[in-house]
Amino acid sequence: MPKLNAEIAHIRAINPGGKRFDSKWSVSERNSFKNLLLLCVPHHTTIDGASSADYPVELLEEWKASREGESVEALDGLTGLT
């Protein structure tokens, strides 16, 4: 039986103290599609774990752009996602 192996990760943490938190981004911006990245469970655990410094915002944004391609522009305006 297939099992779901995906989680939605925040590129910039939603809460202060979280990985890659950026106080310049509003709560709405941090919950927007632009700040979300679909990852497998092990990679989500890795980027938010002990070696999170190896995964800066710029790298995660590159991953997002390469995976979503040009279609991401149509979805960037989505806000209020949880």
Buried (B, 14 or more C-beta within 10 A) or exposed (E): EEEEEEBEBBBBBEEEEBBBBBEEBEEEEBBBBBBBBBBEEEBBEBBBEEEBEEBEEEEBBEBBEEEBEEEEEEEEEEBEEE
